[in-house]
Amino acid sequence: MTHPSEAVAGPSLPGLAPYRERVEDLRQVLLQQGSLGLLLIDVSALAQIEHQYGSAAFGRVMAMARDLVLELRGHEVRAEDIICLNDRGGDAFLVFFTPRRREGLVKIAGLRAAAERVENHLNRKLLRLATPYLGSLRRVTVGFALAFYNPVVRPERLVSRLLEEAWDCVRVLRAQRELQTRCDLQEVLLADKLSTVFQPILDLRGWSVLGYEALTRGPAGSVYQMPLRLFEMAEQADLVFELDRKCRRRALLSATELPTEARLFVNVYPSAMYDPEFRGGALVRLVEAQGLTPDRVVLEITEKSAIENYELFAEALSELTDRGFSIAVDDVGAGYSGLEKIAHLKPRYLKFDRELIRDIDSSYIRREMTRALKTFADSIGSAIIAEGIERQGELDTLVELGVGYGQGYLLGRPATAFLPVAVPAIRAAS
């Protein structure tokens, strides 16, 4: 049986000693100075990088995280304080505070304040490092704990207990924040603090407006303002079903001035297929109440969301298409679904992910991927909508590749009203 101290070590990080090598130093601090504080910087969310991209990528990000933590010296951390890596998995950095000479024992209030400052500092910087690897990363959490020398308890046991209490603090802080997030989102939903904007989708051949995508915003100036962040937080709070229903209703209620012949693209989570409001004639009645008809409404299903049972899902979609609704599969090229499964849904539109479109004019691989996906779309009778077009070079390349429709800031920004679209000047594709 393996002793805890002999557990498999985490990643090797030059310049930062593992916890097991500093235990004796920590023991001496307790014996000689009477107290020891700990900030535990939990970076376990970064483990997703190793699972998805391998140990090399994980090691690079952890090395950058180490550098950020070591930068705390001279600010939150003094030279005599001890920084090390939690080597029982590599999921945390440990900052041990020794007593200040003039102040006597380490104080819990000072630890709490330092934890908050370090957490805010790292969340601003570390999340940027992880962005290329993780689309969504939960907050770094910094727990804290304090130990006093007790002559009847072995110092090494006090140090071990200190680590356990810091982890307990992390779990409590996480639970508090999750509860606060859930309460905040419930307030947003109950008080109807959502707003809807519409972004045009253009025909890249005749430059007419195919339709508008309805995008939901949270309260202005809040962390929930942007749709991506809003839905990420709703997923974490298990409120995505309620949010999706609210957004769908708001999009339809806001579309009374939709221009004639233009289609309304409404984002729908796969779970909405089993919402009673979505089944039977309920959705038809809601659409018709706004002066629309089902043939002018396109339901966007994101490919990034896992669909557990494609047969049941396709059956639910078929009921909607039989009533006149069209289907678009969003984020094609970025999700988990295979092309065979997408074909099984028989979508009218395939929306190519913005990461595939970005800098497509200078990327041979992205051009070839788009060319191959267009061949697939043609074979199943689906039209292509390229998302995230922001530069003229991207637009020219897409026109050259025969992509039929486009959406992005170059073509039109989201607005609260269905504004006339200024058609951009087209340079001849070289």
C-alpha positions in Angstrom: 0.0 0.0 0.0 1.4 3.4 -1.0 1.8 6.0 1.8 0.3 9.4 1.0 3.8 11.0 1.1 4.8 8.5 -1.6 1.9 9.4 -3.9 2.7 9.9 -7.6 4.2 13.3 -8.1 2.7 15.9 -10.4 4.6 17.7 -13.2 8.2 18.6 -12.6 8.6 22.4 -12.6 12.2 23.6 -12.4 12.7 26.5 -10.0 9.9 25.3 -7.7 10.4 22.6 -5.1 7.7 20.0 -4.4 5.9 20.1 -1.1 7.5 16.8 0.1 11.0 18.5 -0.1 9.9 21.4 2.1 8.1 19.5 4.9 11.2 19.7 7.2 11.5 23.5 6.6 7.8 23.9 7.5 8.2 21.8 10.6 11.0 24.0 11.8 9.0 27.2 11.2 6.3 25.8 13.5 8.7 24.7 16.2 10.7 28.0 16.2 8.2 30.7 15.3 4.9 29.2 16.6 2.6 29.6 13.6 2.3 29.0 9.9 -0.1 30.3 7.3 -1.0 28.8 4.0 -2.5 30.1 0.7 -3.5 27.1 -1.5 -3.8 28.2 -5.2 -6.1 25.6 -6.8 -5.3 25.2 -10.5 -7.0 21.8 -10.9 -9.1 23.2 -13.8 -5.9 23.2 -15.8 -5.9 19.4 -15.8 -8.4 19.5 -18.6 -5.5 20.6 -20.8 -3.6 17.4 -20.2 -6.6 15.3 -20.9 -7.3 17.1 -24.2 -3.9 18.1 -25.5 -1.4 15.9 -23.7 1.3 16.3 -21.1 3.6 18.6 -23.1 0.9 21.3 -23.5 -0.1 20.9 -19.9 3.6 21.2 -18.8 3.9 24.5 -20.8 0.8 26.1 -19.2 1.9 24.9 -15.7 5.3 26.4 -16.2 3.7 29.8 -17.1 1.4 29.4 -14.1 4.5 28.8 -11.9 6.1 32.0 -13.2 3.0 33.9 -12.3 3.0 32.5 -8.8 6.7 33.3 -8.4 6.1 36.8 -9.5 4.2 37.2 -6.2 7.6 37.5 -4.4 8.2 41.1 -3.4 4.5 41.8 -3.5 2.2 39.4 -1.6 5.1 37.1 -0.7 8.3 37.8 1.2 11.7 36.2 0.5 11.4 34.1 3.7 8.0 32.7 2.8 8.0 29.3 1.2 6.4 28.6 -2.2 6.2 25.0 -3.5 4.2 22.7 -5.7 1.6 20.3 -4.4 3.3 17.2 -5.7 0.4 14.9 -4.8 -1.1 15.5 -8.3 0.3 18.9 -9.3 -3.1 20.5 -8.9 -2.1 23.4 -6.6 0.6 25.9 -5.7 1.3 26.3 -2.0 2.4 29.6 -0.4 3.4 29.2 3.2 3.5 32.4 5.3 6.0 32.6 8.1 5.3 35.1 11.0 6.5 38.6 10.6 9.1 39.5 13.2 7.3 42.6 14.6 3.8 41.2 14.4 4.4 37.9 16.2 2.0 35.1 15.0 0.5 34.9 11.5 -3.0 36.5 11.6 -6.1 34.9 9.9 -7.4 38.3 8.7 -4.1 39.0 6.9 -4.3 35.6 5.3 -7.9 36.1 4.1 -7.0 39.5 2.6 -3.9 38.1 0.9 -5.9 35.2 -0.6 -8.4 37.6 -2.1 -5.7 39.8 -3.7 -3.8 36.8 -5.0 -6.9 35.2 -6.4 -8.0 38.4 -8.3 -4.5 38.9 -9.6 -4.1 35.3 -10.9 -7.6 35.2 -12.4 -6.8 38.2 -14.6 -3.5 36.6 -15.9 -3.8 32.9 -15.7 -7.1 32.6 -17.6 -5.5 34.4 -20.6 -2.7 31.7 -20.6 -5.3 28.9 -20.7 -7.6 30.5 -23.4 -5.8 28.9 -26.4 -6.5 25.5 -24.8 -9.8 25.8 -22.9 -12.9 27.7 -24.2 -14.2 27.8 -20.7 -12.2 27.7 -17.5 -13.6 27.9 -14.0 -12.1 30.5 -11.7 -8.8 29.8 -9.9 -9.7 29.6 -6.2 -7.3 30.4 -3.4 -8.0 28.8 -0.1 -6.3 29.7 3.2 -5.6 28.1 6.6 -3.6 28.8 9.7 -1.8 26.5 12.1 -0.4 27.1 15.5 2.3 25.1 17.3 0.9 22.5 19.6 3.4 20.7 21.8 1.3 17.5 22.0 0.9 17.1 18.3 3.8 16.3 15.9 4.7 19.4 13.8 4.6 17.4 10.6 1.0 16.3 11.5 0.1 20.0 12.0 1.5 20.8 8.6 -0.4 18.0 7.0 -3.6 19.1 8.7 -3.0 22.7 7.5 -3.0 21.4 3.9 -6.3 19.5 4.5 -7.9 22.6 6.0 -6.9 24.8 3.0 -8.5 22.3 0.6 -11.6 22.4 2.8 -11.6 26.2 2.4 -11.3 25.9 -1.4 -14.4 23.6 -1.4 -16.4 26.0 0.8 -15.4 29.0 -1.4 -16.4 27.2 -4.5 -19.7 26.2 -3.1 -20.4 29.8 -2.0 -19.6 31.1 -5.4 -21.7 28.5 -7.2 -24.6 29.4 -4.9 -24.1 33.1 -5.5 -23.9 32.5 -9.3 -27.1 30.5 -9.2 -28.9 33.2 -7.2 -27.6 36.0 -9.5 -28.8 34.1 -12.6 -32.2 33.4 -11.0 -32.5 37.1 -10.4 -31.6 37.8 -14.0 -34.3 35.4 -15.2 -37.0 36.4 -12.8 -36.6 40.1 -13.3 -36.2 39.6 -17.0 -32.9 41.5 -17.3 -32.1 40.0 -20.7 -32.0 41.8 -23.9 -32.0 40.6 -27.5 -29.9 41.9 -30.5 -30.0 40.8 -34.1 -27.1 40.2 -36.4 -27.7 39.9 -40.2 -26.8 36.9 -42.3 -26.1 37.9 -45.9 -26.2 36.1 -49.3 -22.6 36.4 -50.5 -23.8 36.1 -54.1 -26.6 38.6 -54.4 -25.9 40.5 -51.2 -29.5 40.3 -50.0 -30.4 39.6 -46.4 -31.1 35.9 -45.7 -32.1 36.5 -42.1 -31.0 37.7 -38.6 -29.6 35.6 -35.8 -31.2 36.5 -32.4 -28.5 36.9 -29.7 -29.2 37.3 -26.1 -27.3 39.6 -23.8 -27.3 39.7 -20.0 -27.4 42.9 -17.9 -25.0 45.6 -19.3 -21.8 45.9 -17.4 -22.2 42.5 -15.6 -20.2 39.3 -16.0 -23.3 37.9 -17.8 -23.4 40.5 -20.5 -21.9 38.4 -23.4 -23.9 35.4 -24.6 -21.0 32.9 -24.3 -20.3 33.8 -20.7 -24.0 34.0 -19.8 -24.6 30.4 -21.0 -21.3 29.1 -19.6 -22.3 30.3 -16.1 -25.9 29.0 -16.6 -24.5 25.5 -17.4 -22.4 25.6 -14.2 -25.4 26.7 -12.2 -27.7 24.1 -13.9 -30.0 26.8 -15.2 -29.3 26.4 -18.9 -32.8 24.9 -19.6 -34.6 27.9 -18.0 -32.2 30.4 -19.7 -32.7 28.8 -23.1 -36.5 28.9 -22.8 -36.4 32.6 -21.7 -34.0 33.5 -24.6 -36.1 31.7 -27.1 -39.4 33.4 -26.0 -37.7 36.8 -25.9 -36.2 36.4 -29.4 -39.6 35.6 -30.8 -41.3 38.4 -28.9 -38.7 40.9 -30.2 -39.1 39.9 -33.8 -42.4 41.5 -34.6 -40.6 44.0 -37.0 -38.6 41.3 -38.9 -38.3 42.4 -42.5 -40.5 40.6 -45.0 -38.9 37.5 -46.4 -36.1 37.5 -43.9 -35.7 34.5 -41.6 -35.2 34.5 -37.9 -32.4 32.3 -36.6 -33.0 31.2 -33.0 -30.4 29.4 -30.9 -31.7 26.2 -29.2 -30.0 23.9 -26.8 -30.6 20.2 -27.7 -32.5 19.7 -24.4 -35.2 22.1 -25.6 -36.4 19.4 -28.0 -38.0 17.8 -25.0 -39.6 21.0 -23.6 -43.4 20.7 -23.8 -43.4 24.3 -25.1 -41.5 23.1 -28.0 -43.6 20.1 -28.8 -46.9 19.8 -30.7 -48.4 23.0 -31.8 -47.2 25.1 -28.9 -44.2 26.6 -30.7 -46.3 27.2 -33.8 -48.8 29.2 -31.8 -46.0 31.2 -30.2 -44.5 32.0 -33.6 -47.8 32.9 -35.2 -48.7 35.2 -32.3 -45.8 37.4 -33.4 -47.0 37.6 -37.0 -44.5 35.0 -38.2 -44.9 31.6 -39.9 -42.8 28.5 -39.1 -41.1 28.6 -42.5 -39.4 31.9 -41.5 -37.9 30.5 -38.3 -34.6 28.6 -38.3 -33.7 26.7 -35.2 -29.9 26.7 -34.6 -28.6 23.6 -32.8 -25.0 24.0 -31.6 -22.7 21.1 -32.4 -20.6 21.9 -29.3 -23.4 20.4 -27.1 -23.3 16.7 -26.8 -26.4 14.9 -27.9 -26.7 11.5 -26.1 -29.4 9.9 -28.3 -29.4 11.0 -31.9 -32.4 8.9 -32.8 -34.7 10.5 -30.3 -33.3 13.9 -31.1 -33.8 13.5 -34.8 -37.3 12.3 -34.2 -38.1 15.4 -32.2 -36.5 17.6 -34.9 -38.6 15.8 -37.6 -41.8 16.8 -35.8 -40.7 20.5 -36.0 -39.5 20.3 -39.7 -42.9 18.7 -40.6 -44.5 21.8 -39.2 -42.4 24.0 -41.4 -39.4 25.0 -39.3 -35.9 24.8 -40.7 -32.8 23.5 -38.9 -29.3 24.9 -38.8 -26.3 23.1 -37.2 -24.1 25.7 -35.5 -20.4 25.6 -34.9 -19.6 23.0 -37.5 -15.9 22.2 -37.4 -15.6 22.8 -33.6 -17.8 20.3 -31.9 -18.0 16.6 -31.0 -20.4 15.2 -33.6 -19.3 13.3 -36.6 -20.4 14.3 -40.1 -22.6 11.2 -40.3 -24.6 12.3 -37.3 -25.0 15.8 -38.7 -26.3 14.3 -42.0 -28.8 12.3 -40.0 -30.4 15.6 -38.8 -30.9 16.8 -42.3 -30.2 20.4 -41.6 -31.1 23.1 -44.1 -28.0 25.1 -43.1 -24.5 24.4 -41.7 -22.9 27.3 -39.9 -19.1 27.0 -40.0 -17.4 27.9 -36.8 -15.6 31.2 -36.6 -12.3 29.5 -35.6 -12.4 27.8 -39.0 -13.0 31.1 -40.8 -10.5 33.2 -38.9 -7.5 34.1 -41.2 -8.7 31.6 -43.8 -7.1 33.7 -46.5 -3.6 33.0 -45.1 -4.2 29.4 -44.0 -4.0 26.6 -46.5 -5.3 24.0 -44.0 -8.4 26.1 -43.2 -9.2 26.6 -46.8 -8.9 22.9 -47.5 -11.0 22.0 -44.5 -13.7 24.5 -45.7 -13.5 23.1 -49.2 -14.0 19.5 -47.9 -16.9 20.6 -45.6 -18.5 22.4 -48.5 -18.4 19.2 -50.5 -20.1 17.4 -47.6 -22.7 20.1 -47.3 -23.5 19.9 -51.0 -23.9 16.2 -50.8 -26.5 16.4 -48.1 -28.3 19.4 -49.6 -27.3 21.9 -46.9 -26.4 25.5 -47.5 -23.3 27.0 -45.8 -23.2 30.0 -43.5 -19.7 31.2 -42.6 -19.6 32.8 -39.1 -17.2 35.4 -37.8 -16.2 37.2 -41.0 -14.3 40.2 -39.8 -11.8 41.0 -42.6 -12.1 41.6 -46.4 -9.5 38.9 -47.1 -11.6 36.3 -45.3 -14.7 37.4 -47.3 -12.9 37.3 -50.6 -11.6 33.8 -49.9 -15.0 32.5 -48.9 -16.6 33.9 -52.0 -13.8 32.2 -54.1 -14.6 28.9 -52.3 -18.2 29.2 -53.2 -19.6 29.7 -49.7 -23.2 30.9 -50.1 -23.9 32.9 -46.9 -21.9 34.9 -44.4 -22.2 36.5 -41.0 -19.8 38.7 -39.0 -18.8 42.2 -38.0 -17.6 43.0 -41.5 -21.1 42.4 -42.8 -23.1 43.8 -40.0 -22.9 44.1 -36.2 -25.6 43.0 -33.7 -28.2 45.7 -33.1 -31.4 46.0 -31.1 -33.4 46.7 -34.3 -33.4 45.2 -37.8 -31.3 47.9 -39.4 -30.6 48.2 -43.1 -27.4 46.4 -44.1 -24.7 48.3 -45.9 -23.2 45.9 -48.4 -19.4 46.0 -48.3 -17.4 46.6 -51.4 -16.1 43.4 -52.9 -12.7 43.1 -54.2 -12.2 40.5 -56.9 -10.9 37.3 -55.4 -7.4 36.7 -56.7 
